[in-house]
Amino acid sequence: MSLPLTEEQRKKIEENRQKALARRAEKLLAGQHQNTVSGSSIAAKPSQSKQGPSRHLHQDPSKSGSHGVVFKQQNPRSSSDGDQRPQNSQSFQLSTSEQAKGTWQTQEEMPTACPSHRPPNQVTLAGISPPLANSPPVVSSEQLWVYGLEQGQIQASHKTKSTPFVNTTPEPLARAKNFQEMAASSSGQPPRDPELEARMARPSTSGQNVSGSVMPRTEERLQQKSGTPLHKAAGSQQGTCIKIGDRFQVKIGYNEELVAVFKSLPSRRYDPATKTWNFSMTDYGALMKAAQHLQAVTLQPLEGAEGHVESPSTSSSSRIAAQTCLPVAPSLAFVKGQCILISRARFEADISYSEDLIALFKQMDSRKYDVKTRKWNFLLEEYSKLMERVRCLPQVQLDPLPKTLTLAFAAQLQKTSLCPVADIPEADLSKVDSKLVSSLLPFQRVGVNFAIAKRGRLLLADDMGLGKTIQAICIAAYYRKEWPLLVVVPSSVRFTWEQAFRQWLPSLSPDHINVVVTGKDRLTAGLVNIVSFDLLSKLEKQLKPPFRVVIIDESHFLKNIKTARCRTAVPLLKVAKRVILLSGTPAMSRPAELYTQILAVRPTFFPQFHAFGLRYCGAKRLPWGWDYSGSSNLGELKLLLEETVMLRRLKGDVLCQLPAKQRKMVVVAPGRISARTRAALDAAAKEMTTKDSTKQQQKEALILFFNRTAEAKIPSVIEYILDLLESGREKFLVFAHHKVVLDAVTNELERKRVKHIRIDGSTSSADREDLCQQFQLSEGPAVAVLSITAANMGLTFSSADLVVFAELFWNPGVLMQAEDRVHRIGQSSSVGIHYLVARGTADDYLWPLIQEKIKVLGEAGLSETNFSEMTEATDYFYKDPKQQKIYDFFQKSFEEDGGDMELLEAAESFDPGSGSQDMGDTLDESTLTGSPLKRSRFEFFDNWDSFTSPL
Ligand SMILES: Nc1ncnc2c1ncn2[C@@H]1O[C@H](COP(=O)(O)OP(=O)(O)OP(=O)(O)O)[C@@H](O)[C@H]1O
């Protein structure tokens, strides 16, 4: 038994069939000139025969011989010409048996909603003249085509009798439309009327001006193709010619026959931007003449154009029909389009002109016409009514809204006015730590409400620095009964998350927080389990039973379905009960990047990527497969996401709620310190507290401790900077103190080809200003690598809104000055300040020291800055008496006169030297060089806002 054809195979077969038919039709057109009348009862006048054999297009169908007729109403475009519309062809097939029954069928599925309605293209026995009905035509497709013309001509001549205004005959290019008329003709195959033809060739007495002058070659060819002028249907498509420079443009909706005419003109050009054709004036006469012969088209001529051919009786046929109350012939042009959501309340019909459709649109109470887009739009509550009625228009295919949308907006489809704005109820947070709840800023509280209204499955896409962490912790805490909780984060911020849980959830014992550091750790050891993306893939086996509540920080890390991290995370998220995705940049370059995140939050929305790709990624079929790298219907995608899964606020939206500066302590991974450096740090710490050490030895140990700290932090610092860039941070400052740190950062940026500048003690004053300007004016990702002591004053970097301190400095005044390179006049945003703090290093002492000093200054009214809020959880630093001793020693050393200078000099001159071996140890190769960080990672930092606000 043969397997049924797949949808894809069926499509392919249909496509090939259409292509073959198109080739055939083209051949036929080309062959018309060679066609001779064979046994025709039509006698051509000698004068006509002089114009060449192409005039003799008409054949007697009775002379034809083959069975099985396929007649295609085809869109005769070719990709090279660029078409106005997607292909929408209709095929009509007459099988031998059907011929016997005299029934013609369209191959295209016809609407079933209106059984009583018979589309004009569907010809039945009742409409066929008795001789034809009784003896079905036995003709080849070519012959049938000609036959159709003949019949159309016949009908036209009948019409000539019934109305004084019509005295034209059909022409070849109108074959498809005339087919209906052919069937409707009540006569058999009458001989062509030579008298009528002669009349048509002469200037008309009724004012019809058929040029008798010598025609240019193209015009002649077209006229030969076209035969004699044709009367226009009352509902013919209206178009105009517009002069543009030395060319003219034709403005009209899609008409396949007209497009065929366009393509035969040598000077044709297609403008994809305006979707219009334009031509040189040399083709004007030829085009107008050919257009006269198209029944379904009326082209308004160019004003004042010389030599154009006008046929008042044809060009004004619709006006005349209206005046004489003639029944308006339906437009036969096939139009195809789609519905698109344009707001929470309205949808738009994106479709080209159809008279019948416009008439239908005008029946809708909520209709609006947008003069800018030239499209109609309606309230969602009229959607079903409109679609039902559209189904009754056989020449119209208006694709509905995707099912996902109709489900998401089901309430508005019922009654739009019921939900004018999204209604988010206030969540009951009484079971969450009051410290956390009371700290939430108003917009953060809205975020938590939104998440709970969405039953804990959402993509929180707030701008960077708006406090997604505190919101996520609050949402997760609301579902605390369903814990253990899994938190998946970039490895550089694992400990920052640990800190955040300690800070915001005092009810959670620190022992219940498990930070997974190696592949040997247990993923389920805590109530809150924090793991990096990469370790998650390695620990996949431990994911059973699955977690019910999951937070994914920087969820755009999952944008590529092919990556191991994505393959591990998506199935986990699909089965989790609550999924909290966090990202300030969910898609950095294209909507396709959103797919996995949507799939993770709502697996049923677009289970197949192709459907999503077709609608929102401007999917294109290329010879080697589908290309989903584009974008389409972005406004609709934004509406869908905001209605169902995504909440995004920009900094500007909530600026009034934000502090001018938002400081953040980032605990960088201590695991990255190599064993050798660890040993050096420990030895230095011991030396500082050894009773027998001299003061000088202690000081040397302090300097060593400070220098080794710098060295130890390098891999984490670099990892953090790269993560920031990958997360879409565009411009930021990195302050460091040791030359070795500044060098490592700049080297890495160079390696990754990230734009950057560097200002340190060796930079001349003139260069400082230039570099500063360069940074200020640069577009896209850029990093300013600055020395804490050499670039903390006199420079303005207000085009950035983030400062990263790769190293700490004991003098808070210097830090504040450095912060203010960004936070100064010209800065319109809230500024983020990230202090990278490494455990087990000098930072353990420097950080509290800085806090202490600030506190003192604050109490004395000398500083407004208060670090304490963000560092509350850091009091664990020096509980050990040994640590207290070191802290005291630090304090004493830095307060002594000259202590600063000694350290500064030591830092300047610090060269790992023999430590270059140490460096090799310290710097994690995979972080610095081996990381497969592709160049493309930095190539597409498109602004997500341009995606979220496309309209
Ligand atoms: N309600 C709040 N009260 C006190 N501090 C807050 C509050 N909200 C945010 N912060 C602080 O603001 C800083 C930035 O917050 P957070 O790191 O959560 O932002 P984010 O949105 O995750 O940014 P990114 O996308 O850059 O990671 C942190 O130091 C955080 O503690």
The ligand as a MOL file (V3000), in Angstrom:
LIG
                    3D

  0  0  0     0  0            999 V3000
M  V30 BEGIN CTAB
M  V30 COUNTS 31 33 0 0 0
M  V30 BEGIN ATOM
M  V30 1 N 13.6240 47.4760 45.1990 0
M  V30 2 C 14.9500 47.5540 45.3400 0
M  V30 3 N 15.4810 47.9530 46.4780 0
M  V30 4 C 16.8220 48.0470 46.6250 0
M  V30 5 N 17.7050 47.7490 45.6670 0
M  V30 6 C 17.2250 47.3360 44.4950 0
M  V30 7 C 15.8410 47.2250 44.2630 0
M  V30 8 N 15.6550 46.8160 43.0220 0
M  V30 9 C 16.8720 46.6630 42.4840 0
M  V30 10 N 17.8130 46.9750 43.3660 0
M  V30 11 C 19.2560 46.9500 43.1540 0
M  V30 12 O 19.5460 47.4130 41.8460 0
M  V30 13 C 20.6270 46.7120 41.3060 0
M  V30 14 C 20.2370 46.1450 39.9530 0
M  V30 15 O 19.3050 45.1030 40.1060 0
M  V30 16 P 19.3960 43.7470 39.2790 0
M  V30 17 O 20.7780 43.2860 39.2050 0
M  V30 18 O 18.3860 42.8290 39.7950 0
M  V30 19 O 18.9600 44.3000 37.8850 0
M  V30 20 P 18.6960 43.4520 36.6220 0
M  V30 21 O 17.4090 43.9240 36.0690 0
M  V30 22 O 18.8240 42.0120 36.9000 0
M  V30 23 O 19.8780 43.9340 35.7090 0
M  V30 24 P 20.6900 43.0970 34.6170 0
M  V30 25 O 19.7640 42.8130 33.5070 0
M  V30 26 O 21.7780 44.0410 34.2600 0
M  V30 27 O 21.1920 41.8720 35.3130 0
M  V30 28 C 20.9920 45.6540 42.3320 0
M  V30 29 O 22.0460 46.0920 43.1010 0
M  V30 30 C 19.7660 45.5220 43.1690 0
M  V30 31 O 20.0480 45.0790 44.4750 0
M  V30 END ATOM
M  V30 BEGIN BOND
M  V30 1 1 1 2
M  V30 2 1 2 3
M  V30 3 2 2 7
M  V30 4 2 3 4
M  V30 5 1 4 5
M  V30 6 2 5 6
M  V30 7 1 6 7
M  V30 8 1 6 10
M  V30 9 1 7 8
M  V30 10 2 8 9
M  V30 11 1 9 10
M  V30 12 1 10 11
M  V30 13 1 11 12
M  V30 14 1 11 30
M  V30 15 1 12 13
M  V30 16 1 13 14
M  V30 17 1 13 28
M  V30 18 1 14 15
M  V30 19 1 15 16
M  V30 20 2 16 17
M  V30 21 1 16 18
M  V30 22 1 16 19
M  V30 23 1 19 20
M  V30 24 2 20 21
M  V30 25 1 20 22
M  V30 26 1 20 23
M  V30 27 1 23 24
M  V30 28 2 24 25
M  V30 29 1 24 26
M  V30 30 1 24 27
M  V30 31 1 28 29
M  V30 32 1 28 30
M  V30 33 1 30 31
M  V30 END BOND
M  V30 END CTAB
M  END
